[in-house]
Amino acid sequence: MDFKLRPARDHGLPAEARLRSLSRERGLGSVLVGSAWRMLLRGYLRGFHRLEVSGRENLPDPPFVMVANHSSHLDAVTLSAVLRGDAARRAHALAAGDTFFTSTLSSAFAAYAVNALPVWRKRTRASEIATLRDRLIEDGLVYILFPEGTRARDGAMAGFQPGIGALVAGSTVPVVPCFLEGAFAAWPPQARWPRPGKLRLRIGAALTFTDCAATRAGWEDVARRCEGAVRGLG
């Protein structure tokens, strides 16, 4: 096996810029903080929301992408909490930059506790999508992604946007459809804090899109197929 030594992707970036960088890599401190955070999350989800998970055997080895319906801030933390081992350490939630990366404090929490990477709604550049795709494949990462683009204000699932296609079309990276039930009732977008309520996460069989062209039409086909798989779990 060939071994290539290379500097970290975020080498040389100032500390604050590193927090918001798509090239951010995990150091020892980030790994330890992330592990402690996941332990707390798992205890919270078991105790406060009685989390029930089915289909965990459908999770492949990295790299892969998890996609799900999106109606609550509980969504990303729940999907992150069910990962184990190498997949958990390699997982990044793709989070709205204009919500979670607006200050140094919020950026530090999103980067080190949740290991989120920022996606700037309405102003994401093609080069940023290319960086995310390259890292997914080359670094063997796991992305947690909500292709609706924003939380559903009424709990009803909206159509998927084609950005998921730009990440995986024409590649062998599996996409794992998931459906989370109960998150909207437990913590809707209009509420400031969550309340007790049971969560059920169903994880479906992985999809691959080697047959989809890296074009707008191919991306839209990926989005339609992912949306159908997620709805089928509901």
C-alpha positions as a Markdown table, in Angstrom:
| # | Residue | x | y | z |
|---|---|---|---|---|
| 1 | Met | 0.0 | 0.0 | 0.0 |
| 2 | Asp | 1.4 | 3.4 | -1.0 |
| 3 | Phe | 1.8 | 6.0 | 1.7 |
| 4 | Lys | 1.8 | 9.6 | 0.8 |
| 5 | Leu | 2.7 | 12.3 | 3.4 |
| 6 | Arg | 0.9 | 15.6 | 2.8 |
| 7 | Pro | 0.2 | 18.6 | 4.9 |
| 8 | Ala | -3.3 | 19.0 | 6.4 |
| 9 | Arg | -5.7 | 20.6 | 4.0 |
| 10 | Asp | -6.2 | 23.5 | 6.4 |
| 11 | His | -2.5 | 24.0 | 7.1 |
| 12 | Gly | -1.6 | 27.6 | 7.4 |
| 13 | Leu | -5.1 | 29.0 | 7.8 |
| 14 | Pro | -5.7 | 31.4 | 10.7 |
| 15 | Ala | -7.6 | 29.8 | 13.6 |
| 16 | Glu | -10.9 | 31.7 | 12.9 |
| 17 | Ala | -10.7 | 31.0 | 9.1 |
| 18 | Arg | -10.1 | 27.3 | 9.8 |
| 19 | Leu | -13.4 | 27.1 | 11.7 |
| 20 | Arg | -15.4 | 28.1 | 8.6 |
| 21 | Ser | -13.2 | 26.3 | 6.0 |
| 22 | Leu | -14.4 | 23.4 | 3.9 |
| 23 | Ser | -10.8 | 22.1 | 4.1 |
| 24 | Arg | -10.9 | 21.8 | 8.0 |
| 25 | Glu | -9.4 | 18.6 | 9.3 |
| 26 | Arg | -9.7 | 17.2 | 12.7 |
| 27 | Gly | -6.9 | 17.4 | 15.3 |
| 28 | Leu | -6.6 | 15.5 | 18.5 |
| 29 | Gly | -8.5 | 18.1 | 20.5 |
| 30 | Ser | -11.4 | 18.1 | 18.0 |
| 31 | Val | -11.6 | 14.3 | 18.0 |
| 32 | Leu | -11.7 | 14.2 | 21.8 |
| 33 | Val | -14.4 | 17.0 | 22.0 |
| 34 | Gly | -16.4 | 15.3 | 19.3 |
| 35 | Ser | -16.3 | 11.9 | 21.1 |
| 36 | Ala | -17.4 | 13.4 | 24.4 |
| 37 | Trp | -20.2 | 15.3 | 22.6 |
| 38 | Arg | -21.5 | 12.1 | 20.9 |
| 39 | Met | -21.6 | 10.3 | 24.3 |
| 40 | Leu | -23.7 | 13.1 | 25.8 |
| 41 | Leu | -26.0 | 13.2 | 22.7 |
| 42 | Arg | -26.6 | 9.4 | 22.8 |
| 43 | Gly | -27.5 | 9.6 | 26.5 |
| 44 | Tyr | -29.8 | 12.6 | 25.9 |
| 45 | Leu | -31.5 | 11.0 | 22.9 |
| 46 | Arg | -32.1 | 7.7 | 24.8 |
| 47 | Gly | -33.3 | 9.4 | 28.0 |
| 48 | Phe | -35.2 | 12.4 | 26.7 |
| 49 | His | -36.5 | 11.1 | 23.3 |
| 50 | Arg | -36.4 | 7.3 | 23.7 |
| 51 | Leu | -34.7 | 7.1 | 20.3 |
| 52 | Glu | -35.5 | 3.9 | 18.3 |
| 53 | Val | -33.3 | 3.0 | 15.4 |
| 54 | Ser | -34.0 | 0.4 | 12.7 |
| 55 | Gly | -31.8 | -0.5 | 9.7 |
| 56 | Arg | -28.4 | 0.3 | 11.2 |
| 57 | Glu | -27.0 | -2.7 | 9.3 |
| 58 | Asn | -27.6 | -0.7 | 6.1 |
| 59 | Leu | -24.8 | 1.7 | 7.0 |
| 60 | Pro | -21.7 | 1.0 | 4.8 |
| 61 | Asp | -18.1 | 1.7 | 5.4 |
| 62 | Pro | -17.0 | 5.3 | 4.6 |
| 63 | Pro | -17.2 | 7.1 | 2.3 |
| 64 | Phe | -21.0 | 7.6 | 2.2 |
| 65 | Val | -23.7 | 10.2 | 2.4 |
| 66 | Met | -26.7 | 10.1 | 4.7 |
| 67 | Val | -29.8 | 12.0 | 3.5 |
| 68 | Ala | -33.0 | 12.5 | 5.4 |
| 69 | Asn | -36.1 | 14.6 | 5.9 |
| 70 | His | -35.5 | 17.9 | 7.7 |
| 71 | Ser | -37.9 | 19.6 | 10.2 |
| 72 | Ser | -35.9 | 20.1 | 13.3 |
| 73 | His | -32.4 | 20.9 | 14.8 |
| 74 | Leu | -32.7 | 17.4 | 16.3 |
| 75 | Asp | -32.2 | 15.9 | 12.8 |
| 76 | Ala | -28.5 | 16.3 | 12.3 |
| 77 | Val | -27.5 | 15.4 | 15.9 |
| 78 | Thr | -29.7 | 12.2 | 15.7 |
| 79 | Leu | -28.1 | 11.0 | 12.5 |
| 80 | Ser | -24.6 | 11.8 | 13.8 |
| 81 | Ala | -25.3 | 10.0 | 17.1 |
| 82 | Val | -26.2 | 6.7 | 15.5 |
| 83 | Leu | -22.8 | 6.4 | 13.7 |
| 84 | Arg | -20.1 | 4.3 | 15.3 |
| 85 | Gly | -16.3 | 3.9 | 15.1 |
| 86 | Asp | -14.5 | 5.2 | 12.0 |
| 87 | Ala | -17.7 | 6.5 | 10.4 |
| 88 | Ala | -18.5 | 8.6 | 13.5 |
| 89 | Arg | -15.0 | 10.1 | 13.5 |
| 90 | Arg | -15.2 | 10.9 | 9.8 |
| 91 | Ala | -18.7 | 12.4 | 9.8 |
| 92 | His | -19.5 | 16.0 | 8.9 |
| 93 | Ala | -22.9 | 17.5 | 8.9 |
| 94 | Leu | -23.3 | 20.0 | 6.1 |
| 95 | Ala | -24.8 | 22.9 | 8.0 |
| 96 | Ala | -26.2 | 26.3 | 6.9 |
| 97 | Gly | -23.4 | 28.8 | 7.2 |
| 98 | Asp | -25.8 | 31.7 | 7.7 |
| 99 | Thr | -27.2 | 29.9 | 10.8 |
| 100 | Phe | -24.4 | 28.1 | 12.5 |
| 101 | Phe | -21.2 | 30.0 | 11.4 |
| 102 | Thr | -22.2 | 33.6 | 12.0 |
| 103 | Ser | -19.9 | 34.2 | 15.0 |
| 104 | Thr | -16.7 | 32.8 | 16.4 |
| 105 | Leu | -18.5 | 31.2 | 19.3 |
| 106 | Ser | -21.2 | 29.5 | 17.1 |
| 107 | Ser | -18.5 | 28.5 | 14.5 |
| 108 | Ala | -16.3 | 26.9 | 17.2 |
| 109 | Phe | -19.3 | 24.9 | 18.6 |
| 110 | Ala | -20.4 | 23.8 | 15.1 |
| 111 | Ala | -16.8 | 22.9 | 14.1 |
| 112 | Tyr | -15.5 | 21.1 | 17.2 |
| 113 | Ala | -18.6 | 19.6 | 18.8 |
| 114 | Val | -20.7 | 18.8 | 15.7 |
| 115 | Asn | -17.8 | 18.7 | 13.2 |
| 116 | Ala | -20.1 | 20.6 | 10.7 |
| 117 | Leu | -18.9 | 22.1 | 7.5 |
| 118 | Pro | -20.6 | 25.3 | 6.3 |
| 119 | Val | -22.8 | 25.5 | 3.2 |
| 120 | Trp | -23.8 | 29.0 | 2.4 |
| 121 | Arg | -27.4 | 29.1 | 1.1 |
| 122 | Lys | -28.0 | 31.0 | -2.2 |
| 123 | Arg | -24.2 | 31.7 | -2.6 |
| 124 | Thr | -22.5 | 28.4 | -2.7 |
| 125 | Arg | -19.9 | 28.4 | -5.5 |
| 126 | Ala | -19.2 | 25.5 | -7.9 |
| 127 | Ser | -15.6 | 25.4 | -6.5 |
| 128 | Glu | -17.0 | 24.8 | -3.0 |
| 129 | Ile | -19.1 | 21.9 | -4.2 |
| 130 | Ala | -16.1 | 20.5 | -6.0 |
| 131 | Thr | -14.1 | 20.7 | -2.8 |
| 132 | Leu | -16.8 | 18.9 | -0.8 |
| 133 | Arg | -16.9 | 16.1 | -3.5 |
| 134 | Asp | -13.2 | 15.7 | -3.6 |
| 135 | Arg | -12.9 | 15.5 | 0.2 |
| 136 | Leu | -15.8 | 13.0 | 0.4 |
| 137 | Ile | -14.0 | 10.6 | -2.0 |
| 138 | Glu | -10.3 | 11.2 | -1.4 |
| 139 | Asp | -10.6 | 11.5 | 2.4 |
| 140 | Gly | -13.2 | 8.8 | 2.8 |
| 141 | Leu | -15.6 | 11.0 | 4.7 |
| 142 | Val | -19.3 | 10.7 | 5.8 |
| 143 | Tyr | -21.6 | 13.6 | 5.0 |
| 144 | Ile | -24.9 | 14.2 | 6.7 |
| 145 | Leu | -27.1 | 16.2 | 4.3 |
| 146 | Phe | -30.7 | 17.4 | 4.2 |
| 147 | Pro | -31.4 | 18.0 | 0.5 |
| 148 | Glu | -34.6 | 20.0 | 1.2 |
| 149 | Gly | -32.3 | 22.9 | 2.0 |
| 150 | Thr | -34.1 | 24.1 | 5.1 |
| 151 | Arg | -36.2 | 22.9 | 7.9 |
| 152 | Ala | -39.9 | 22.3 | 7.0 |
| 153 | Arg | -41.9 | 24.9 | 8.9 |
| 154 | Asp | -45.0 | 22.7 | 8.9 |
| 155 | Gly | -43.4 | 19.3 | 9.3 |
| 156 | Ala | -44.2 | 18.2 | 5.7 |
| 157 | Met | -41.3 | 17.0 | 3.6 |
| 158 | Ala | -40.4 | 19.2 | 0.6 |
| 159 | Gly | -38.8 | 18.3 | -2.6 |
| 160 | Phe | -35.0 | 17.6 | -2.7 |
| 161 | Gln | -32.7 | 20.1 | -4.3 |
| 162 | Pro | -30.0 | 18.9 | -6.9 |
| 163 | Gly | -27.0 | 19.7 | -4.7 |
| 164 | Ile | -26.9 | 16.0 | -3.5 |
| 165 | Gly | -26.4 | 15.0 | -7.2 |
| 166 | Ala | -23.4 | 17.3 | -7.6 |
| 167 | Leu | -21.7 | 15.4 | -4.8 |
| 168 | Val | -22.3 | 11.8 | -5.9 |
| 169 | Ala | -23.4 | 11.6 | -9.5 |
| 170 | Gly | -21.1 | 9.3 | -11.5 |
| 171 | Ser | -19.3 | 8.1 | -8.4 |
| 172 | Thr | -19.4 | 4.9 | -6.4 |
| 173 | Val | -20.1 | 6.7 | -3.1 |
| 174 | Pro | -23.3 | 5.2 | -1.6 |
| 175 | Val | -26.2 | 7.4 | -0.4 |
| 176 | Val | -28.1 | 6.1 | 2.6 |
| 177 | Pro | -31.7 | 7.3 | 2.8 |
| 178 | Cys | -33.1 | 7.9 | 6.3 |
| 179 | Phe | -36.4 | 9.0 | 7.7 |
| 180 | Leu | -36.7 | 10.6 | 11.1 |
| 181 | Glu | -40.1 | 10.6 | 12.8 |
| 182 | Gly | -41.1 | 12.7 | 15.8 |
| 183 | Ala | -38.4 | 15.4 | 15.5 |
| 184 | Phe | -40.9 | 18.1 | 14.4 |
| 185 | Ala | -43.2 | 17.4 | 17.3 |
| 186 | Ala | -40.2 | 17.4 | 19.8 |
| 187 | Trp | -38.5 | 20.5 | 18.5 |
| 188 | Pro | -40.3 | 22.4 | 15.7 |
| 189 | Pro | -38.5 | 25.4 | 14.1 |
| 190 | Gln | -40.8 | 27.8 | 15.9 |
| 191 | Ala | -39.8 | 26.5 | 19.4 |
| 192 | Arg | -36.7 | 27.8 | 21.2 |
| 193 | Trp | -36.0 | 24.6 | 23.1 |
| 194 | Pro | -36.9 | 20.9 | 22.6 |
| 195 | Arg | -39.5 | 19.0 | 24.6 |
| 196 | Pro | -39.8 | 15.3 | 25.4 |
| 197 | Gly | -41.1 | 13.2 | 22.6 |
| 198 | Lys | -40.2 | 9.8 | 21.0 |
| 199 | Leu | -37.9 | 9.7 | 17.9 |
| 200 | Arg | -37.8 | 6.9 | 15.4 |
| 201 | Leu | -35.1 | 6.7 | 12.8 |
| 202 | Arg | -35.4 | 4.3 | 9.9 |
| 203 | Ile | -32.3 | 3.7 | 7.8 |
| 204 | Gly | -32.8 | 2.4 | 4.3 |
| 205 | Ala | -30.7 | 0.4 | 1.8 |
| 206 | Ala | -27.9 | 2.4 | 0.2 |
| 207 | Leu | -28.2 | 3.8 | -3.3 |
| 208 | Thr | -25.4 | 4.4 | -5.8 |
| 209 | Phe | -25.4 | 6.6 | -8.8 |
| 210 | Thr | -22.6 | 5.5 | -11.1 |
| 211 | Asp | -25.1 | 5.6 | -14.0 |
| 212 | Cys | -25.9 | 9.3 | -13.5 |
| 213 | Ala | -24.1 | 11.9 | -15.5 |
| 214 | Ala | -22.4 | 14.9 | -13.8 |
| 215 | Thr | -24.8 | 17.3 | -15.4 |
| 216 | Arg | -27.8 | 19.3 | -14.2 |
| 217 | Ala | -30.1 | 16.6 | -15.5 |
| 218 | Gly | -28.0 | 13.9 | -13.8 |
| 219 | Trp | -28.0 | 15.8 | -10.5 |
| 220 | Glu | -31.8 | 16.2 | -10.6 |
| 221 | Asp | -32.2 | 12.5 | -11.3 |
| 222 | Val | -30.1 | 11.8 | -8.2 |
| 223 | Ala | -32.3 | 14.1 | -6.1 |
| 224 | Arg | -35.5 | 12.6 | -7.3 |
| 225 | Arg | -34.3 | 9.0 | -6.6 |
| 226 | Cys | -33.0 | 10.0 | -3.1 |
| 227 | Glu | -36.3 | 11.8 | -2.3 |
| 228 | Gly | -38.3 | 8.8 | -3.4 |
| 229 | Ala | -36.2 | 6.5 | -1.2 |
| 230 | Val | -36.6 | 8.8 | 1.9 |
| 231 | Arg | -40.4 | 9.1 | 1.4 |
| 232 | Gly | -40.6 | 5.4 | 1.0 |
| 233 | Leu | -39.3 | 5.0 | 4.6 |
| 234 | Gly | -41.9 | 7.4 | 6.0 |
